[in-house]
Amino acid sequence: MLETGIGRAAALALASLPGFTLPADLSASDRYWAHDLTDPFVLDDDGRLRLPTGPGIGVDIDREAVGRFTVSIEKR
């Protein structure tokens, strides 16, 4: 299942919980996206991803990229 950085941050948070044994695919995001909606997730020297440390889900969203990739907006 391919995730943008937004979904990957949430999946990493879940995978880090005690007792969580079935994480999603948590590889580096640059394997799948030329440009992600967040800073890319990169594997460290041990082949692991670091948990984001910012507020909320831990990542900053590239709102300009979201705008470029938006195909429609529904107004209510």
HELIX and SHEET records of a PDB file:
HELIX    1   1 GLY A    5  ALA A   15  1                                  11    
HELIX    2   2 SER A   29  ARG A   31  5                                   3    
HELIX    3   3 ARG A   63  PHE A   69  1                                   7    
END                                                                             
